[in-house]
Amino acid sequence: MMKQNQGVVPLFKERSASIKYHNLHNALKNTPTALQTLEQLHQDFKDKLIDLEVYYDALEEMSAQYLKH
């Protein structure tokens, strides 16, 4: 049973990171410097220069900074 669930958390986190990226991308359209930082972060993740944990944490920080709820 445990083996079946091992891939669930990373998939959930990857999907959550994707949603955060798109939300930030839409919110930062009028903030070129922050948008450039977001794009570089996204590219680093796609190029496997950073792992999912680092990418997710960085998106969380950017969300806290730029998405005031």
C-alpha positions as CSV (number, residue, x, y, z in Angstrom):
1,M,0.0,0.0,0.0
2,M,2.8,2.4,0.8
3,K,4.5,2.0,-2.6
4,Q,1.3,3.1,-4.3
5,N,1.2,6.3,-2.4
6,Q,4.9,7.3,-2.7
7,G,4.3,9.3,-5.9
8,V,1.2,11.1,-4.8
9,V,2.9,13.8,-2.7
10,P,5.5,14.9,-5.3
11,L,2.7,15.0,-8.0
12,F,0.5,17.1,-5.7
13,K,3.4,19.4,-4.9
14,E,4.3,19.7,-8.6
15,R,0.7,20.5,-9.6
16,S,0.5,23.0,-6.7
17,A,3.7,24.7,-7.9
18,S,2.3,24.9,-11.4
19,I,-0.8,26.6,-10.2
20,K,1.3,29.0,-8.0
21,Y,3.5,29.8,-11.0
22,H,0.5,30.7,-13.2
23,N,-1.1,32.8,-10.5
24,L,2.1,34.7,-10.0
25,H,2.7,35.1,-13.7
26,N,-0.8,36.7,-14.1
27,A,-0.4,38.9,-11.1
28,L,3.1,40.1,-12.1
29,K,2.4,41.2,-15.7
30,N,2.8,44.8,-14.7
31,T,5.9,44.2,-12.6
32,P,8.7,43.4,-15.1
33,T,11.5,42.8,-12.6
34,A,9.5,40.4,-10.5
35,L,8.2,38.7,-13.6
36,Q,11.7,38.2,-14.9
37,T,12.7,36.7,-11.5
38,L,9.7,34.3,-11.7
39,E,10.6,33.3,-15.3
40,Q,14.2,32.6,-14.4
41,L,13.1,30.5,-11.4
42,H,10.7,28.6,-13.7
43,Q,13.4,28.0,-16.3
44,D,15.9,26.8,-13.6
45,F,13.3,24.3,-12.5
46,K,12.6,23.1,-16.1
47,D,16.3,22.8,-16.7
48,K,16.6,20.8,-13.5
49,L,19.0,23.3,-11.9
50,I,16.8,23.4,-8.8
51,D,14.6,20.6,-7.4
52,L,10.9,20.7,-6.7
53,E,11.4,21.6,-3.0
54,V,13.5,24.7,-3.8
55,Y,11.2,25.7,-6.6
56,Y,8.1,25.3,-4.5
57,D,9.6,27.2,-1.5
58,A,10.7,30.1,-3.8
59,L,7.2,30.3,-5.3
60,E,5.7,30.4,-1.8
61,E,8.0,33.3,-0.9
62,M,7.1,35.2,-4.0
63,S,3.4,34.5,-3.4
64,A,3.7,35.9,0.1
65,Q,5.5,39.0,-1.2
66,Y,3.4,39.8,-4.2
67,L,0.0,38.3,-3.7
68,K,-1.5,40.2,-0.9
69,H,-4.7,38.4,0.2
